[in-house]
Amino acid sequence: MSPLLNSLRRTASLLPIAALVASCGGGSGGSDTPALPSTVQVTITAPAAGSVLTAQTPVAVQAQVSVSGSAAADGTAVSFSMPGGSFSPVAPQTRSGLASTSLTGTTAGAHTLTARSTVNGATGTGTQTIYLRPQPAALEILVPAYFHPTTNTGWSQMAASASANPAVGITAILNPSNGIFTTADAATLQAARNLVTAGGKVIGYVYTRYGTGSRSLADIKTNIDRYLDLYGSSVISGIFLDEMSANETHIPFYREIYDHIKARGATLRVVGNPGLVPAAAYAGVTDAIVSFEGAATTFQNFDPRTSTPWLYTLTNSRHAMLVHNADNCAAMQTAVQAAASARYNHGLVYATNLQYNPTTQVGNPWASLPSYWSSLVGTVRAINTATALPAC
């Protein structure tokens, strides 16, 4: 057999094997194994989780997008959404894996902020819980003025401060004879008139025994009427309901009191004092709630975000704090600054260095103005005007 014929036969015998190897993906050619699907992860990096923001004020929002562990390609679209809010732009594109937009919240309360991105058919979603509060009003000072003008200079100090600081609202809680009287005390009436003339306000103290009925509605209404009849509506601009219940079962009791006050004067301000955050329904029977009464060190932990986020549905002028045991001016400023912050959302504030021990019930924190009264007024003025706090 010729050498050429043998060579042809050998070549022919190898062809099926080569074809088989090729069909199995052998050799140096590319693989036909399908690529793994992409995984998309979206993480909201701003604002921080649990942030308390102010409605109608734009805030920066950012989300980080990764695809299979690497930063998303530039130009990857991310859509943002939140009930009660609008975004500009709604669907920004990533740069170095980061997408940025601006959120303007419109509805106060707790909200879920969502960012979503789809790449190669895979979708990733990130969420963040944030809170919106209404636009805040200027801080006011709410003073438990449970002292007599003939034995204490507090009333004259309040009048002088109100006259010298017309931009700082000062409201004194008038408390003659624990709110039970049949005639107006002449000295107290004059002191109250002086404060109102100077630009301050006065509201009358009435205790309610937590709505248990140990003080009847008739007695409470009588106390309210005597403030308005004996001290006069030109002096009394509201009622302070002390010892208010926080339990929703007592709402009908306080509804009747609230309606009685408003029947006497629609503009009368009703301030309720449960001393803690009550059931949300109490917002409907008060114009302001003392949601904290206690020591300055305890006030540092005040945080309604997870337990009572409904507080953020109300403007700060509907929340009050009364802090005692704020030992010095610096402690007072710390408390007032905290109260003014978005998280605390208090618009009516008061702090004193006078001491009270709730366990032993020793002390009277409302027996006089704090030793740093002038600094308290100056601190509120500085916060309202966004200027430096006065030196302590």
Number of C-alpha atoms within 10 A of each C-alpha: 5 6 7 8 9 10 10 10 10 10 10 10 10 10 11 11 11 12 11 11 12 13 10 9 13 13 10 7 8 8 9 7 7 6 6 7 10 15 17 23 23 24 19 23 16 15 19 12 14 15 16 22 24 21 22 18 14 17 16 13 20 20 26 22 31 21 20 12 11 13 17 25 17 13 14 19 19 27 19 28 17 17 13 16 18 17 20 15 14 16 19 20 21 21 16 16 19 24 26 23 20 18 24 20 25 17 19 24 22 22 18 13 21 19 24 22 24 19 17 10 10 13 15 18 18 18 18 19 15 18 26 28 27 22 15 18 16 17 24 22 22 22 23 21 22 23 19 20 17 11 7 14 13 21 24 15 15 27 23 16 22 23 17 12 17 13 16 22 20 25 24 23 21 27 21 20 11 12 18 18 15 11 11 15 14 10 12 19 17 15 19 27 21 19 25 22 14 18 22 25 25 24 27 26 27 27 19 24 16 20 21 12 11 9 13 14 16 10 13 18 16 15 21 24 16 18 29 21 13 16 21 15 14 11 23 23 20 27 25 28 28 18 16 26 25 22 15 12 11 17 18 12 18 22 15 14 22 23 14 15 21 15 11 13 14 11 11 18 19 23 25 31 28 21 20 17 20 20 15 14 14 23 18 12 20 22 17 25 29 25 22 20 20 20 21 22 15 12 19 13 9 16 13 16 19 9 9 13 17 18 26 26 16 19 18 26 19 22 26 29 28 25 25 25 20 22 19 16 22 14 18 27 21 13 21 26 17 17 25 22 15 20 20 25 27 30 24 28 25 25 32 27 23 20 18 17 14 10 6 7 8 10 12 13 22 19 16 20 25 23 14 18 21 14 19 24 21 20 23 26 23 15 16 16 11 9 10 11 16 16 9 13
